[in-house]
Amino acid sequence: ETEASTENTATSSDDIDPDFKAAMDSYEEFFDEYVAIMKKYKENPTDLSILSDYATYMGQYADMIQKLEEWESKDLNTAEAAYYVDVQARITKKLLDVA
């Protein structure tokens, strides 16, 4: 009985898998890097070092998207789905700010 109640707690819809949270936080930080590059570009569009920053970023893009897709294929609980939506909303707002 104790084992079953521990299992239920671990899979509660209120719990966010720490690996999932870390992945979503990393995903948001990845887009923070993009926003920083775009702000730097807007401030000084002739700075050629920005091209290097952008190329490095794009080199990491496919890997980041693949990692995200691995989570999208899993069943998310209520808390995880809500956190995913929050992260997506924050990223969208950041992207709109530099558009």
Helices and strands as residue ranges (DSSP letters): H 2-10, H 18-43, H 49-72, H 78-97
